[in-house]
């Protein structure tokens, strides 16, 4: 997979979702916000959504 430029707002959203998930308290609004932002960015940049999502999760969960 090629390097993907991930904007800071996607990292922040994923960090919030990951923190909630680690606490066992992930909410639908938080998860939906992450998915919406990833989808919108992928469309805007012409990237496959799943590749962008994987890159964001890797950046947050396995820095």
C-alpha positions as CSV (number, residue, x, y, z in Angstrom):
1,X,0.0,0.0,0.0
2,X,1.3,3.4,-1.0
3,X,1.9,6.0,1.7
4,X,-1.3,7.9,2.3
5,X,-1.3,11.5,3.6
6,X,-3.6,11.5,6.6
7,X,-5.0,14.8,7.7
8,X,-4.8,15.6,11.4
9,X,-8.5,15.8,11.9
10,X,-8.8,12.1,10.9
11,X,-6.2,11.1,13.4
12,X,-7.9,13.1,16.2
13,X,-11.3,11.4,15.4
14,X,-9.8,7.9,15.3
15,X,-7.9,8.6,18.6
16,X,-11.2,9.6,20.3
17,X,-12.9,6.5,18.9
18,X,-10.0,4.2,19.9
19,X,-10.0,5.6,23.4
20,X,-13.8,5.0,23.8
21,X,-13.3,1.5,22.4
22,X,-10.5,0.7,24.8
23,X,-12.9,1.8,27.7
24,X,-15.7,-0.3,26.3
25,X,-17.7,2.8,25.7
26,X,-17.6,3.4,21.9
27,X,-20.7,5.4,21.0
28,X,-22.6,5.3,17.7
29,X,-22.1,9.1,17.1
30,X,-18.3,8.7,17.6
31,X,-18.0,5.8,15.3
32,X,-20.3,7.4,12.7
33,X,-18.2,10.6,12.8
34,X,-15.0,8.7,12.0
35,X,-16.6,6.8,9.2
36,X,-18.2,9.9,7.7
37,X,-14.9,11.8,7.8
38,X,-12.9,8.9,6.3
39,X,-15.5,8.4,3.5
40,X,-15.6,12.1,2.7
41,X,-11.8,12.4,2.6
42,X,-11.4,9.2,0.5
43,X,-13.9,10.5,-2.1
44,X,-12.3,14.0,-2.2
45,X,-8.8,12.5,-2.7
46,X,-9.9,9.6,-5.0
47,X,-8.7,6.9,-2.6
48,X,-10.2,3.6,-1.7
49,X,-12.1,4.1,1.6
50,X,-10.9,0.9,3.1
51,X,-7.2,1.7,2.4
52,X,-7.6,5.1,4.0
53,X,-9.4,3.6,7.0
54,X,-6.6,1.0,7.4
55,X,-3.9,3.7,7.3
56,X,-5.7,5.8,9.8
57,X,-6.2,2.9,12.2
58,X,-2.6,1.8,11.8
59,X,-1.3,5.4,12.5
60,X,-3.4,5.6,15.7
61,X,-3.2,2.0,17.0
62,X,0.4,1.0,15.9
63,X,2.4,4.2,15.6
